[in-house]
Amino acid sequence: MIVPPLSRLALLLTLAAPLVAASVAASPASAAPVVLYSETFTGQAGKGFQAGVTDLAGVDWTLNTSEVSATADFAVDGGEAFVATDIEGKGVFFTPSIDISGYTDITVSVAAFQTGDIAAADYFDLRYRVDMAPISLVADWMGMGSASHTLNGNTVGADWGTTVVEQIVSEGTSLQLTLTVRNNFEAAPTSIGFDSILVTGRLASIPEPTATCLVALAMAGVVIRRRAS
């Protein structure tokens, strides 16, 4: 059977239309960021390490408190933020492994704060690890830290108060965040804490509609040639 030229064109467009529509609908050109992980410590007051006792029931994060004073608190406080108060050393907080596969523009943010006049040796560090890559430090955030720490006490003649630390990380399949706090006892009580841990990303690119259209048209052309023969 011989298919007239105009009928061939109509058939070509009919066969290609569903694939073209699906391609345009799937395009990520304006995709909004997707929340991959969020921790606000809501409903977790008392979780963590308090006076020598660790309570991690019902949470997905873990701690290393080997250098925290047995009489100190390294835990979620009544205001539902994670706080280290005069811990006489350093404490480490670990998020669970976060699935980032299939995403790009991956952004990490953490709200870090301090109260009281903390010492210059006190600090807050944000580190991250993608897959099996070396652990990376977010160093000297906004000039309020150093090459060795994200935030330091009295680095710019005063403490940092509250700041949101942000970092774009590389693509991969998994991400883990490590938050480290050092806070020694001072003449008056001091504390360093963090809250609102957030990881977002955008869906990774897929073939543009134009490329998919070309494939669809080529496939339709093959079908027409077969029918014409």
Backbone torsions as a table, in degrees:
resi	resn	phi	psi	omega
1	MET	NA	135.1	178.9
2	ILE	-100.8	124.9	179.5
3	VAL	-93.3	122.7	179.5
4	PRO	-57.2	152.4	-177.7
5	PRO	-53.5	-45.3	-178.3
6	LEU	-67.2	-36.6	178.4
7	SER	-67.1	-35.8	177.1
8	ARG	-62.3	-43.4	-179.7
9	LEU	-63.6	-42.7	179.9
10	ALA	-63.7	-42.5	179.4
11	LEU	-65.5	-40.0	178.8
12	LEU	-58.8	-47.4	-179.0
13	LEU	-67.9	-36.6	179.4
14	THR	-64.0	-42.7	-179.0
15	LEU	-71.0	-34.4	-176.0
16	ALA	-81.2	-25.2	-171.9
17	ALA	-55.1	-47.8	-179.3
18	PRO	-60.5	-38.9	-179.5
19	LEU	-69.9	-38.2	178.5
20	VAL	-64.0	-45.5	-179.3
21	ALA	-62.0	-43.1	179.7
22	ALA	-64.1	-37.1	-179.7
23	SER	-65.6	-43.7	-179.4
24	VAL	-65.7	-40.9	-179.4
25	ALA	-64.3	-31.7	-176.1
26	ALA	-88.5	-4.3	-177.1
27	SER	-63.0	131.7	-176.7
28	PRO	-94.3	17.2	-172.1
29	ALA	-55.3	-34.9	-178.1
30	SER	-116.7	22.7	-177.3
31	ALA	-62.0	133.4	178.5
32	ALA	-81.6	155.8	176.9
33	PRO	-58.8	143.7	179.0
34	VAL	-109.2	135.8	177.3
35	VAL	-75.7	117.8	179.9
36	LEU	-96.9	-25.0	177.2
37	TYR	-161.2	140.7	177.7
38	SER	-147.5	133.6	175.8
39	GLU	-137.5	114.2	178.1
40	THR	-115.1	1.2	177.5
41	PHE	63.4	20.2	178.1
42	THR	-63.3	129.2	178.8
43	GLY	73.3	14.8	-176.4
44	GLN	-113.1	16.7	-179.2
45	ALA	-52.9	130.1	179.8
46	GLY	93.4	-12.8	179.2
47	LYS	-75.8	139.4	-178.5
48	GLY	126.5	-141.4	-176.6
49	PHE	-117.8	119.7	180.0
50	GLN	-137.1	121.9	176.0
51	ALA	49.4	45.9	175.3
52	GLY	85.1	-1.0	-178.1
53	VAL	-116.4	131.7	178.8
54	THR	-105.7	128.4	177.8
55	ASP	-128.0	107.1	179.3
56	LEU	-118.5	17.0	-178.8
57	ALA	-63.5	128.4	174.8
58	GLY	82.9	4.8	177.5
59	VAL	-115.4	160.0	-179.3
60	ASP	-106.1	5.4	178.0
61	TRP	-103.8	163.7	-178.9
62	THR	-132.0	170.2	-176.2
63	LEU	-134.9	156.4	164.3
64	ASN	-121.5	111.6	-176.2
65	THR	-116.7	24.2	-176.4
66	SER	-63.3	-22.6	-179.5
67	GLU	-111.3	14.4	179.4
68	VAL	-95.3	135.8	178.8
69	SER	-58.3	139.5	-178.6
70	ALA	-65.3	-16.0	-179.3
71	THR	-101.0	1.7	-174.7
72	ALA	-100.5	170.8	177.3
73	ASP	-112.9	128.8	172.7
74	PHE	-133.1	81.1	-165.2
75	ALA	-160.5	175.3	175.3
76	VAL	-76.8	126.9	-177.8
77	ASP	-91.4	-175.3	-178.2
78	GLY	-65.7	-19.9	177.5
79	GLY	-87.3	7.1	178.4
80	GLU	59.9	47.8	169.0
81	ALA	-132.1	155.6	179.7
82	PHE	-88.8	124.6	-170.9
83	VAL	-132.3	137.8	172.1
84	ALA	-109.0	119.1	-177.8
85	THR	-118.1	111.7	177.2
86	ASP	44.8	56.6	-173.4
87	ILE	-84.5	-2.4	174.3
88	GLU	58.2	37.8	-179.7
89	GLY	161.9	-146.7	178.6
90	LYS	-126.3	147.3	175.4
91	GLY	-123.4	150.1	-176.6
92	VAL	-125.3	134.2	179.8
93	PHE	-115.5	131.6	-179.9
94	PHE	-119.1	130.0	169.6
95	THR	-76.8	164.6	171.0
96	PRO	-70.2	171.7	173.8
97	SER	-67.6	130.9	-175.4
98	ILE	-108.5	127.0	-179.3
99	ASP	-76.8	116.1	178.9
100	ILE	-118.4	11.1	-177.8
101	SER	-64.4	137.5	179.3
102	GLY	84.1	7.3	-178.2
103	TYR	-122.8	154.3	176.6
104	THR	-131.6	177.9	-177.2
105	ASP	50.4	46.5	-176.3
106	ILE	-78.5	122.3	-174.6
107	THR	-122.7	133.1	178.2
108	VAL	-109.6	137.7	174.1
109	SER	-141.8	143.9	179.2
110	VAL	-143.3	132.9	173.6
111	ALA	-86.8	118.6	179.6
112	ALA	-113.8	139.7	-178.3
113	PHE	-143.8	161.9	174.2
114	GLN	-141.5	153.4	176.5
115	THR	-130.6	148.5	-177.1
116	GLY	79.1	176.3	-178.1
117	ASP	-91.0	88.0	-177.7
118	ILE	-73.8	156.2	-177.3
119	ALA	-78.4	160.0	179.5
120	ALA	-62.4	-26.0	-179.2
121	ALA	-81.4	-10.4	178.8
122	ASP	-79.1	151.5	-177.1
123	TYR	-157.9	165.5	170.7
124	PHE	-128.2	129.1	179.5
125	ASP	-122.9	136.6	171.4
126	LEU	-113.9	120.6	176.2
127	ARG	-123.1	157.1	179.1
128	TYR	-145.9	155.6	178.4
129	ARG	-139.7	125.5	176.9
130	VAL	-102.8	123.7	-177.8
131	ASP	52.0	-128.5	-178.9
132	MET	-103.8	18.3	178.7
133	ALA	-69.5	161.0	176.9
134	PRO	-59.5	151.2	177.2
135	ILE	-69.1	133.7	-177.8
136	SER	-111.4	141.0	176.6
137	LEU	-100.3	135.7	168.5
138	VAL	-82.4	100.6	-171.5
139	ALA	-92.0	146.1	170.5
140	ASP	45.4	59.8	-178.8
141	TRP	-63.2	120.9	176.3
142	MET	52.0	31.8	178.7
143	GLY	72.3	13.4	-178.3
144	MET	-105.9	12.9	179.1
145	GLY	-132.1	-136.5	179.5
146	SER	-157.3	-177.8	177.5
147	ALA	-65.6	-19.9	-176.7
148	SER	-102.8	-14.1	-175.4
149	HIS	-141.6	149.9	177.3
150	THR	-67.9	-48.6	178.8
151	LEU	-137.3	137.0	176.9
152	ASN	-121.5	152.7	172.6
153	GLY	-71.9	138.4	174.1
154	ASN	58.1	26.1	-179.2
155	THR	-66.7	-40.2	-177.7
156	VAL	-111.0	33.0	178.8
157	GLY	85.1	-2.7	178.2
158	ALA	-157.9	168.1	177.5
159	ASP	-83.3	170.1	-171.1
160	TRP	-85.3	-13.4	-179.9
161	GLY	71.3	-107.9	175.7
162	THR	-130.4	133.8	177.8
163	THR	-148.0	153.4	176.7
164	VAL	-105.6	114.0	179.8
165	VAL	-86.9	130.2	-178.2
166	GLU	-127.0	148.5	179.0
167	GLN	-154.6	133.7	172.0
168	ILE	-91.4	130.7	-177.3
169	VAL	-114.5	163.9	-177.2
170	SER	-73.2	161.2	178.1
171	GLU	-73.7	157.6	179.7
172	GLY	177.7	-154.8	179.3
173	THR	-111.4	-29.1	-179.7
174	SER	-142.8	153.0	-178.4
175	LEU	-139.9	137.2	171.8
176	GLN	-131.0	137.9	178.1
177	LEU	-105.3	143.3	176.0
178	THR	-126.1	123.7	179.1
179	LEU	-115.0	121.5	-176.7
180	THR	-117.8	135.0	179.7
181	VAL	-126.5	133.0	169.4
182	ARG	-118.1	125.1	-176.8
183	ASN	-149.2	104.1	-179.1
184	ASN	-90.7	160.8	178.5
185	PHE	-66.5	132.6	176.7
186	GLU	-115.9	-179.5	-179.7
187	ALA	-59.2	-34.8	175.0
188	ALA	-120.9	152.4	-178.6
189	PRO	-56.2	137.2	176.3
190	THR	-133.5	158.9	178.5
191	SER	-150.5	155.1	173.6
192	ILE	-130.7	134.0	-177.9
193	GLY	-145.5	178.2	178.8
194	PHE	-152.3	161.4	-176.2
195	ASP	-161.0	173.2	173.3
196	SER	50.0	57.6	174.9
197	ILE	-78.1	126.5	-174.1
198	LEU	-139.7	135.3	173.6
199	VAL	-126.5	125.2	178.3
200	THR	-126.9	162.3	176.6
201	GLY	-159.7	166.8	175.6
202	ARG	-112.8	146.9	177.2
203	LEU	-56.5	135.1	-179.8
204	ALA	-63.7	154.7	-176.4
205	SER	-62.5	145.8	171.2
206	ILE	-120.8	169.7	-178.6
207	PRO	-51.2	136.0	179.1
208	GLU	-63.7	154.5	-179.7
209	PRO	-54.1	-37.7	-177.4
210	THR	-62.8	-41.4	179.5
211	ALA	-67.1	-41.6	179.9
212	THR	-66.2	-36.8	177.7
213	CYS	-60.7	-43.4	-179.8
214	LEU	-60.6	-41.8	178.2
215	VAL	-63.3	-44.2	-179.4
216	ALA	-62.3	-42.9	179.6
217	LEU	-65.1	-39.4	178.9
218	ALA	-63.9	-41.8	179.0
219	MET	-63.7	-42.1	178.9
220	ALA	-63.6	-38.3	178.5
221	GLY	-61.2	-39.3	178.7
222	VAL	-62.8	-43.7	179.6
223	VAL	-60.8	-41.2	-178.9
224	ILE	-64.9	-43.1	-179.5
225	ARG	-62.3	-39.3	178.2
226	ARG	-65.4	-40.7	-179.9
227	ARG	-68.9	-35.0	-178.4
228	ALA	-69.6	-28.4	179.9
229	SER	-83.4	NA	NA
